Amino acid sequence: MQPVIVQNYAELLEAAKNFDRDVRITPQLQRLATYNRAWYYIPDLDVVANCMFLAYAGMDAASYLADANQDALDGREAGRALDTWFDELDRYSPEHAFVRSRVADLLRGFGKSINAAARFYAPRGWRCPPSRPVHLGDVHLRSTIPAAIFRGSACYIADCPLLGIVTQGATLDETLANLREAFELRVQGEDPEQLGMAPGAVLLVQIEAGRWAA
């Protein structure tokens, strides 16, 4: 049967519930998740789901895998449908960091990582909940913030998961400069403790020469 685009938010919520259930028990869906380039956060359920699973009514793992194999799912059509409710998040916003961390947590449970080209979306006007105040006695605050630079298919990519930063450049020097700028923008005006950072924390960048982006 030809998949049908969701017509309302209730159908979207049902698809999101199905994704959250099925991805945890379907190895093939877990393997495909690392290739997903559009992730959506659904605050009503506090779950994330990929674009083409979320955009089709009544979607479940069996239908998704069958339709994907038959090229019955259209990423552009799915994206246009979800634009009714969602906006892409600014990569330097706390909302972007929040949603990216949700996706990273999900994929980490399967031994997978986020696609370097992934984009993140949330309902229009949504703001992430305020962080719980962090006290020195509660957690270990980092004096160094780990980041990695690796070579992608067409450029170098820098990733700082702790702060939700991903950037790129044509050369290592350009990528380092972009990472430094992104780091400074991310922490500007923020309380370091709220980000898990000790006062005066610095970036510790690892160059992963042998790693290639998926």
N, C-alpha and C positions, 0 to 999 in steps of 0.2 A: 504494500500500500504506500502511496506517495506521502512523504512526511508533510505535515501542515504547520505553518508558522503559528505561534501562539497569538491569540486574539485579545488576551487580557492578562492582568497581573496575576490573577489566581492561577491561570494555566502555567505561567512562568514559575510561580512558587512550587507548583507540583513537579515541574521538570527539575527544579533545583533540589528538591527533596530526593528525587530519584537519583540524581547524579551523586549527591553526598552519600547515599546508601550504596549505590552500585560500584562507585570507584573504590570503595574500601574492600570489596569482595571479588572484584573482577580483574585478574592480572593483566589481561589484554588492554583494558581501559587504563590501568596504571601505566603501562608501557607507553601508550599514546599520549598520556598527560604531559610528558616532558616536551612534546612538540607543540603543545597548545600556545598560541600567541595572543590570545584575548581571554582574559579572566574577569569574571564579574562577581562582585560581592553583593550578597543579599542580606541586609541587616535584619530583616524580619525573622530570618532563620539562623543568622550568624554563620553562613556557609558561603563557599565560593563554588563557581561552576564555570565550565568553558562555554564559549560562545555558541557553538553549533548544537551542543546538548541542550542548552538553556532555551534556545529560540524556537524549538519545535514542540508542539503540544503532545503530551503523553509519552515523551521520550523516555526510554530506559536503555540499559546496556545492550541488550540483544538487538533492539531496533537501531541503536546508534552504530553498532559495529557492522550490522548488515547494510545500513544505508551508506555508511562511509565507504565500505568496500565497493558499492555500486555507484558511487559518486552522486548519490541522490541529495546530499546535503550541500547547500550553497552558502559559503562563508559570507559573501557580500550581502545576500538576502537576509541572513541571520543577523548580521551587524546592523543593517538598516532597521530591522524590526525592533532590536533591542535599544536603538537610539530613541525610541519613544519614551523610555523610562530612565536611561542611563547616560552618563557623561564619562568621557575618558578623564582620568585623574592626572593632575599636574605631577610630574615625576619628583618634584622637590617638596611636595605638600605632605603634611602628616597623614592625610588620608591615603596617599599612595603608599607610604611606608607601612601603614596599618594593613592595607589589603595585600600588599606584597608579602608581608610576614605571614598572613593567613594562608596564602597559597604555598609559601615555602614550608610552613609547618605540615600542610597536607601532604605535599610531595615527599618531604623528608621521611615520612612514615613508610614510604614505599622504596626508599633508597634512590629517589629521583631528585632532579633539580629543575629550577625554572629555566625555560628557554630564554636565551639572552635577548631576544627580540620581543619578549612578552610585553603587552600593554595591560593596564588595569582600569577597571570601570566600577562605578558605584551609582546608586540612584541619584538623580538630579537633586542638588541641594543638600545631600547627605554630608554630615561632618562626623569624624571619628570621635568616639567617647573620650573624655579627658583621662589622662593617665593617672593611675593611683600615685600619690606622692611617694617618692623613693627616699629612704633614709639610710645613712651610712651603715647603721646597724642591721639593716634588712638584707642587703645584697653586697656582693663584691663589685665595686665600681672600677671599670677598666681604665688603666692609664694609657693603654695603647688600643687603637681601634683597627682590627684587621681588615685588610682589603686585598684583592688579588687582581692582577692584570694578565689576561691570556689573549692569544691570537685567535680571532674569528675568521670567517671565510673571506671577509673583505676589509677588515680593520682590526685594531686592538680594542679589547673590551675590558673595562674596569668594573668590579663588583664589590660593594661594601654591604653585605647583608644586614649587619647590625643596625645600620642607619637607613636601609632601603635605597641605597644609591646604586645606580647603574649608568655608566657613561661610556663613551668610546672616542677613538681618534685614529687618524691615519698612521701615526707613528707613536712610538713609546713615549717620547717627550710630550707630544700633544695630548696623549691619553692621561699621562700623569698630571699635566696642567689642568685638564678638564676635571679630573678626579679631585684635585685640590680645590678648585673653584666650587664644585658641587658640595664638597665637605663643608667649606666655609659658609655657603648659603644654607646648608641644612642645619648647622648649629647656631647660626646667627640669631641672637635674641632669645635663645633657648636656655633653660636651666640645665647644665650638664648632667646633674643627677637624674633628671627626668629621662635622659637618654641613656642612662647606665654608664655615664662617663665620669671619671674623676676630673677635678679641675686641672686644666692644662693638658688634657689628654691629646695624644698625637696619632696620626695615621701611621700604621705599619703595613707597608705595601709589599706583597710577595709577587714576583714575576714568575708566572707559570709557563715557561717557554715550551713545554711539551704538550700543553693542553690546547685543544681546538674546540670552538663552540659547536654545539649541536646544530 
